[in-house]
Amino acid sequence: MTRVIRFGIIGCGLMGRELASAAARWLHLTDAKARPEIVAVCDTNESLMDWFSTHLPSVRQKTTDYRELLANPDVDAVYCAVPHVLHAELYPAILAAGKHLFGEKPFGMDAAQSATIAGAIKARPDLLVRCSSEMPFYPGAQKVVDFIRKGHVGPVLEVEAAFLHSSDINPDKPINWKRMVGVNGDYGCMGDLGMHVLHVPLRLGWRPESVTASLVKRVTTRPDGKGNRVPCETWDNATITGTVRDPAGDFPLVLKTWRIAPGEANTWSIKVLGMNGSAFFTTKSPRQWQFMRYEPGGTQCWQTEDLGFAGLFPTITGGIFEFGFTDAIQQMWAAFVDELAGGDAKGFPCATPSEAADHHAVLTAALQAGITNSTVAVQYQGQA
């Protein structure tokens, strides 16, 4: 019999619904070691919880107080999707209650909050903690990772990772908490999108030693939904360039976290250029990836391979079909549940707490670099 892991969800907005939907169609996976069951939900907005109780018969607790959910002995693990400012309060509380944690990025809205969460994690080594980052679970992204791990790139020339949104180009888009420094944090777009662009580079060991950054703020006010325009405080776009030290030669790591990227609905990409090989994937072309293998004096020719549906965790879907965002969500959660059940997440776990801490170090340095127009050394946790 498949093991059941009982989950509580704190934060019943967009991502909470996505995770619940992935759990509801767990029969889509063919060899899962365990399956999640949503038994409790929590949100300060009571109306958001109705969707869960309507669509998921397994939900037996609805509460506006996260403490009540954490006190529920039927909850084994928690998925937490709340504004950044609440991470430093809720994540340690979840761990102190003895619940495994699958938390949304960025694990605190600044380095200080990240350190608080790291301390809580260190105090509970018996619990599994992971950070949400679904885009690397696309088959094309995994092809790029595998290409690099097999040593096909050779000396690296440059790495570029990007996450591009376009909706904020509309100056009349109503303001939300991600545009408020007091709730989102000073990182702005970097806090919202930074884990997405840093997950793969950090997983591959590419930690920049120093960074420069270009920070852009174009929309200074937005409607508040009450007939007024209020300050839009956070950075809209950030382009970070880091220097990665490597025995074969240092190389630039370019990270783009843009909320105003004209024409881009929701595009994630990773490009790695090397002396022996190069690889590229973008969610604009979800069923394809591109690669080049080069021999001295040989032809330089990009190849494109159609992948179809080929996630890390096998599914009932035929390989001729296309992979999409909801599939990436389920694959990501499958990796977390697999670890909870004693597996190795098929060799690609969800983003780890150490990776979340490292990404905070990069973003902290990038914020300073952008404001001061300088090059700033990245101070990773544990460094003097």
Residue, then its C-alpha position, 0 to 999 in steps of 0.5 A: m500500500t502506498r504511504v500517505i503523507r498528510f499535508g497542511i497548507i498555509g496560504c490558500g492563494l494561487m500557489g496553494r491551489e496549484l499544490a492542492s491540484a497536483a495532490a488531487r491528481w497524484l494518480h497521474l504518477t506511476d511509481a510514487k513511493a508515497r502520496p500527499e493528502i491535504v487534510a488542513v488549510c489555513d488563510t486569514n481570508e476565509s473565502l479562499m479556503d472554501w475552494f479547498s473544502t469544496h474540491l478536496p474531501s480530505v480537508r478536515q480542518k479550516t482555520t484562520d490561525y496557523r497555530e491551530l493547524l500546527a497543533n493538529p496531530d494529523v498534519d505531518a508536513v506543511y506547504c507554506a505560501v505566504p508573503h515574504v515578511l511572514h517567513a521568519e515567523l511561520y517557518p520556525a514555528i512550523l519546524a518547532a511544531g515538528k512538521h516537515l516544511f516545503g516553503e515558498k521562496p525566498f525563505g525570508m525577505d532579507a539576509a537577517q530573516s534568512a539567518t533566523i530560518a536557518g537557525a530553526i532548521k539547524a535546531r530540527p535536523d530530523l525534519l525535511v526542509r525544501c524551497s519551492s522552485e519548479m522550473p528546473f523540473y521541465p524536461g528540457a531544463q533537466k537535459v541541460v543539467d545532465f549535459i553539464r553534469k556529464g562534462h560536455v561543456g568544458p571550460v565555461l564561457e558564460v552562464e545566463a539564467a532568466f525569469l521574465h514577466s511582462s504584466d507589470i508593464n501596465p502602469d494601471k495594474p493594481i498594486n499588490w504586496k510584491r510592490m511594497v518594501g515592508v512586505n516584499g523586502d528591499y530586494g523587490c523583483m530579486g526576492d520574488l524571482g531570485m530563487h528561480v534563476l539561482h537554483v540551477p547555477l547553485r545546484l551545479g556549484w556556480r557560486p559567484e564570488s562578487v556581483t554587479a547589478s543594474l536595478v531598474k524602477r520604472v513604475t513609481t505609482r499604481p492604483d490601490g483599487k480605491g480610486n487612488r494611486v499609491p507609491c510602488e516602492t520596489w525594483d521592477n527589474a534587476t540584471i545581476t552579473g556575478t564572477v564565478r571562480d573556476p580552475a579552468g578560468d573565471f566566467p560571468l554568471v548573468l541573472k535576470t529577474w525582470r517583472i517588466a519584460p515586454g512580450e514575456a508572459n512568464t519565461w524561464s530560461i537557462k543558457v550555458l556556453g562552453m568551449n566544448g559544448s553549449a546548452f539552452f532551454t526556455t519555457k517558451s519552447p517547452r518540448q525542446w532543448q538546444f545543444m552544441r558539441y564542438e571539436p577543435g576545427g569542427t562545425q559549430c552547429w546548434q541542434t534542437e531535440d524534441l523531448g515530448f513528455a519526459g519528467l523525472f517521475p514517470t507518469i501515465t502521459g504518453g511521451i508524444f505529448e507536451f509538458g507544462f507548468t502544472d506538470a512541473i509543479q507536480q514533478m517538484w512536489a513529487a521530488f519532495v514527497d519522494e524524499l519524505a518517503g526515503g527516496d533520493a528525488k531521482g537525483f534532483p531534490c527541490a531547492t535546499p535550505s543551503e541553496a536558499a541561504d546562498h541565494h540570499a547572499v547573492l541578492t544581498a550583495a546585488l542590492q548593495a551593488g545596484i544601489t552603490n553602482s559598485t562591485v560587491a563581494v558575496q558573503y556566504q553564511g559561514q564566511a568570516 
